[in-house]
Amino acid sequence: MRRWNGWGDDAQNYPLTSAAKAVLEDLVGAGPQPQDMTLGALIKHVPPSRLPAHPLITTAAEERVRHARGQSFPDLIAMRSGRGLVFPDGVAYPLSSADVRALIDYGRQHDVRLIPYGGGTSVVGHVNPEPSPQPVLTVNLSHLNQLLAFDPTERLARFGAGVAGPDLEAQLRAQGYTLGHFPQSFEYSTLGGWIATRSSGQQSLGFGRIEQLWAGGHVETPSGALELPSFPASAAGPDLREMLLGSEGRMGIISEATVRVRPLPPVDDVHAVFFPTWEQAELGARAIVQAGVPLSMLRLSTPTETMTNLALAGHRRLIGLLERGLSLRHVGSEKCVLMVGVMGQPAQARLSLKVALGLAREHGGVAVGRFMGRQWQKNRFRAPYLRNTLWALGYGVDTLETATTWHNVTPLLKAVEGALHGALAGEDQPVHVFTHLSHLYTTGSSIYTTYVFRLGQDADATLARWHTLKTAASRAIVAHGGTISHQHGVGVDHRPYLVAEKGALGLQAIAALTTTFDPGGLLNPGKLIERQMQGADNVERELA
Ligand SMILES: Cc1cc2nc3c(=O)[nH]c(=O)nc-3n(C[C@H](O)[C@H](O)[C@H](O)COP(=O)(O)OP(=O)(O)OC[C@H]3O[C@@H](n4cnc5c(N)ncnc54)[C@H](O)[C@@H]3O)c2cc1C
């Protein structure tokens, strides 16, 4: 069963070896023992529902607890401690677009706020109810999970938009096809959620981001329904899909989505290359992506991330052998690992790999084969389970991400890492910080940073620590010209920084769109943009 207060299936864990625990203790010190609330205790805090009865809605307390938060670090603190929790008044499970329509009409009739909910894997506060005088209904779309139409000639597949990653891929794989969208949250996140947050899968270099994969579909809005046709391309004015991509549940509920699929590639491998220094690694990775080599993935870790991943991996004897071999080839303590994904027909994959490794070699890269890549593929959706383990050991771990153009990649990366390192200096708390470039483009790259810190003595202290870290990093991103999000979206946590890249007029345009589709402000209030636009002006002043 899915954990109610953390990541993943509660039958699965990610235990750490004692050597890995020792490394952590060395880096940030021993963590305090957290005191977690039980589900039973939390259920007792759920107030009576304010919703009028409806056949699609349950008001059961446990359902309301399970839909109170997403998966951000503040969400984890809230679910573990009960601190600051606001529960939806009920949860609905629509089975069709008509049910979605009926729920929106119910919301309008009874002045109910509706939160569209896919897999609840948001890491920026997208699905959290805010305190509100009106009742709040979470609309869980997970029962809209069927493959509705599939046409191999057109390579288009239409799904219920609440389908989660594994169900979507299983239904396509049965036909010999794949969507190829694999965010790390794949186990639980849904097609509609990917669209509404502009998600990026781990193999976006080969398959494209969700923007490229989403072809059309059906959306129910308070102002009426939108049917978005799946043209291969169109010059008929602005694209309505662009208005819904990243709309974060504010403009409508996507009930059906048509996606561009492709045959399962016979080869889908990952190889590892080590570079002696970050400078050489960045040059090598940039050369490969700018050469346009058809690859599925490039993922480049800094020396600290490379060291951390090797330390946490176990396999000490093998890693010792690897490091001795690398040092003979002048790759030492500053080494950076680049994961290179190849896919497609065998001949094409062989050629892509040859060209990529040749370019890497020109920049000092040493290829070490597929062993590490296979490990990465095996564990690619397992890493999030580490958060539960670390919490139990008294550590917080969170990630943040941005993107920028090539000249600015290393300066921005250093600025974000520096901000995180210094953020808790006043409390004399070390923070372990490491980064990789996860989605590379010809013009620049995304930057994905992980930080580990000790929990505070209680929930308030832990939240204050997280807030200090997150604010320092977000301000560094904005000040150094990065986007506030490459893939996680805006939600609540990134909302104050949106004006820096959209501008006041841009935010007004977004607000005008939400008003067109949702004049009564029923859908997911307070996410993406303020309920009242004057909030953006406040932030602009604050950032100035
Ligand atoms: C461990 C972990 C790893 C992650 N890795 C990645 C990653 O690799 N790449 C990445 O891009 N993101 C990642 N994320 C973030 C998250 O998984 C994505 O934002 C994902 O797209 C959210 O999908 P969801 O179905 O869970 O949506 P939810 O969290 O349920 O909702 C997110 C937002 O979308 C809206 N929404 C959901 N469904 C619909 C719908 N059908 N119609 C209209 N609005 C809707 C909601 O109202 C909300 O505003 C990760 C998160 C976690 C916890």
The ligand as an SDF file (V2000), in Angstrom:
LIG
                    3D

 53 58  0  0  0  0  0  0  0  0999 V2000
   10.4270   11.6000   -5.8360 C   0  0  0  0  0  0  0  0  0  0  0  0
    9.9820   12.5730   -6.8830 C   0  0  0  0  0  0  0  0  0  0  0  0
   10.6440   12.6300   -8.0830 C   0  0  0  0  0  0  0  0  0  0  0  0
   10.2320   13.5300   -9.0690 C   0  0  0  0  0  0  0  0  0  0  0  0
   10.8730   13.5340  -10.2680 N   0  0  0  0  0  0  0  0  0  0  0  0
   10.4450   14.3540  -11.2670 C   0  0  0  0  0  0  0  0  0  0  0  0
   11.0750   14.3270  -12.5440 C   0  0  0  0  0  0  0  0  0  0  0  0
   11.9900   13.5470  -12.7960 O   0  0  0  0  0  0  0  0  0  0  0  0
   10.5990   15.1760  -13.4900 N   0  0  0  0  0  0  0  0  0  0  0  0
    9.5540   16.0090  -13.2490 C   0  0  0  0  0  0  0  0  0  0  0  0
    9.1520   16.7230  -14.1550 O   0  0  0  0  0  0  0  0  0  0  0  0
    8.9580   16.0570  -12.0440 N   0  0  0  0  0  0  0  0  0  0  0  0
    9.3520   15.2550  -11.0520 C   0  0  0  0  0  0  0  0  0  0  0  0
    8.7370   15.2810   -9.8260 N   0  0  0  0  0  0  0  0  0  0  0  0
    7.6270   16.2050   -9.5880 C   0  0  0  0  0  0  0  0  0  0  0  0
    6.2330   15.6200   -9.9030 C   0  0  0  0  0  0  0  0  0  0  0  0
    6.2800   14.2170   -9.9610 O   0  0  0  0  0  0  0  0  0  0  0  0
    5.7160   16.1790  -11.2010 C   0  0  0  0  0  0  0  0  0  0  0  0
    5.4050   17.5410  -11.0180 O   0  0  0  0  0  0  0  0  0  0  0  0
    4.5000   15.4480  -11.7840 C   0  0  0  0  0  0  0  0  0  0  0  0
    4.2900   15.9170  -13.0820 O   0  0  0  0  0  0  0  0  0  0  0  0
    3.2380   15.6020  -10.9740 C   0  0  0  0  0  0  0  0  0  0  0  0
    2.2960   14.6640  -11.4440 O   0  0  0  0  0  0  0  0  0  0  0  0
    1.0890   14.1750  -10.5240 P   0  0  0  0  0  0  0  0  0  0  0  0
    0.2070   13.3350  -11.3580 O   0  0  0  0  0  0  0  0  0  0  0  0
    1.5860   13.5700   -9.2800 O   0  0  0  0  0  0  0  0  0  0  0  0
    0.3640   15.5490  -10.2220 O   0  0  0  0  0  0  0  0  0  0  0  0
   -0.1310   16.1560   -8.8130 P   0  0  0  0  0  0  0  0  0  0  0  0
    1.0100   16.2680   -7.8920 O   0  0  0  0  0  0  0  0  0  0  0  0
   -1.3160   15.3690   -8.3690 O   0  0  0  0  0  0  0  0  0  0  0  0
   -0.5930   17.5760   -9.2970 O   0  0  0  0  0  0  0  0  0  0  0  0
    0.3260   18.5240   -9.7350 C   0  0  0  0  0  0  0  0  0  0  0  0
   -0.4270   19.7180  -10.3280 C   0  0  0  0  0  0  0  0  0  0  0  0
   -1.0900   19.3260  -11.5090 O   0  0  0  0  0  0  0  0  0  0  0  0
   -2.4880   19.5350  -11.4190 C   0  0  0  0  0  0  0  0  0  0  0  0
   -3.1270   18.3890  -12.0850 N   0  0  0  0  0  0  0  0  0  0  0  0
   -2.8860   17.0770  -11.8810 C   0  0  0  0  0  0  0  0  0  0  0  0
   -3.6350   16.3390  -12.7170 N   0  0  0  0  0  0  0  0  0  0  0  0
   -4.3720   17.2170  -13.4530 C   0  0  0  0  0  0  0  0  0  0  0  0
   -5.3400   17.0760  -14.4860 C   0  0  0  0  0  0  0  0  0  0  0  0
   -5.6930   15.8750  -14.9630 N   0  0  0  0  0  0  0  0  0  0  0  0
   -5.9020   18.1940  -14.9970 N   0  0  0  0  0  0  0  0  0  0  0  0
   -5.5300   19.4230  -14.5560 C   0  0  0  0  0  0  0  0  0  0  0  0
   -4.6270   19.6140  -13.5850 N   0  0  0  0  0  0  0  0  0  0  0  0
   -4.0600   18.5200  -13.0510 C   0  0  0  0  0  0  0  0  0  0  0  0
   -2.7870   19.6240   -9.9450 C   0  0  0  0  0  0  0  0  0  0  0  0
   -3.9210   20.4160   -9.6720 O   0  0  0  0  0  0  0  0  0  0  0  0
   -1.5180   20.2740   -9.4320 C   0  0  0  0  0  0  0  0  0  0  0  0
   -1.5800   21.6520   -9.5840 O   0  0  0  0  0  0  0  0  0  0  0  0
    9.1440   14.3950   -8.8210 C   0  0  0  0  0  0  0  0  0  0  0  0
    8.4750   14.3160   -7.5990 C   0  0  0  0  0  0  0  0  0  0  0  0
    8.8770   13.4140   -6.6370 C   0  0  0  0  0  0  0  0  0  0  0  0
    8.1330   13.3310   -5.3410 C   0  0  0  0  0  0  0  0  0  0  0  0
  1  2  1  0
  2  3  1  0
  2 52  2  0
  3  4  2  0
  4  5  1  0
  4 50  1  0
  5  6  2  0
  6  7  1  0
  6 13  1  0
  7  8  2  0
  7  9  1  0
  9 10  1  0
 10 11  2  0
 10 12  1  0
 12 13  2  0
 13 14  1  0
 14 15  1  0
 14 50  1  0
 15 16  1  0
 16 17  1  0
 16 18  1  0
 18 19  1  0
 18 20  1  0
 20 21  1  0
 20 22  1  0
 22 23  1  0
 23 24  1  0
 24 25  2  0
 24 26  1  0
 24 27  1  0
 27 28  1  0
 28 29  2  0
 28 30  1  0
 28 31  1  0
 31 32  1  0
 32 33  1  0
 33 34  1  0
 33 48  1  0
 34 35  1  0
 35 36  1  0
 35 46  1  0
 36 37  1  0
 36 45  1  0
 37 38  2  0
 38 39  1  0
 39 40  1  0
 39 45  2  0
 40 41  1  0
 40 42  2  0
 42 43  1  0
 43 44  2  0
 44 45  1  0
 46 47  1  0
 46 48  1  0
 48 49  1  0
 50 51  2  0
 51 52  1  0
 52 53  1  0
M  END
$$$$
